[in-house]
């Protein structure tokens, strides 16, 4: 493994971790539900999604009132569908 490959692998692992939280929220259709699914706090889910949004430069979720079903942006919907069919490919495309 070269130093560049090692760096790419670390970057991939970091992005995957953040996407894992996004996927959990999508599976349950809410930040709270995602937090319950992976046993973490809603704030943690929210922060990981915000990290992905900042990294990508595009919003994934629309603002909603607490307790409402999470709504995805068009980009969020596309990313979620891609994660469902090929998680690794979705991460590499970011």
N, C-alpha and C positions, 0 to 999 in steps of 0.2 A: 504494500500500500504506500502510495506517495503522500507527501505532506498535503498536497492539494486534495487528494481523495479523502484524507482524514478530515480536513476542514469541511468538505462537502457533506461528509457523513454526519458531522456534528450539527451542521446547519439543518440538514434533513431531520435529524432527531428532534431538534428544538422546535421546528415548525410542526412536526407531527404531534408533539405534546400539546401545543396550542389547539391544533385541529381536533384532537381527541375531545376536548371540552366543548367545542362547537358541535361536534357530532352528537355528543351526549344530550345537549340542549335540543338539537333537531329531532332526535329520537323521541323525546318526551314533549316536544313542541312548546317548551318553556324553559326559562333559565332555572327556575325552582325545581322543575322536574328533572332537568339534567343534573343539577346538584345532588338531588336525592339518589339518582341512578348511580353516580360514581362516588357518592359519599364525600361531598365537599360542600362548600358554601356557595350560595348564589353569587356573591361578590367575586369569588374565584372564577366561576364560569364567565361572568361578565368581563372580568379583566383579561382573560385569555382570548375572548372574542374581540375585545378592543385591540389587543396586541395584533391579532390577525388582520383586523381592519387597517391598522396603522401600517403594518408591514406591506400589505397589498395596495393600500391607497384607495380602497373602495369599502363602502359600508356592506356589512353582511346582514344586519338586522335593522328593522324599523323600530322607532320608539313606540312602546305600548305601555299602558297602565299596568301596575302590578296585578297579577292574577289573570291577565288576558293571555290568550294563545300567542306565542311568539310569531311574528311575521317577518319573513325574509325579504330582502331586496331582490331584484332580478339577479344580481350577481351572487347573492347569498343562496338563492335557489339553484343556480347553475353549479356553484361549488358543492352544495349539499348533494345534488344528484350525482355529481362526479365522485364524491366521497363514497357514495353508496355502491357505485359500480366498480371503482378502482381507487381505493384510498391512497395507495402509494403513487399512482399516476396523478391524482389530484394535488398531492403535496409537491411533486416534482414540477408541476405546471405553475406553481406559485413563484 
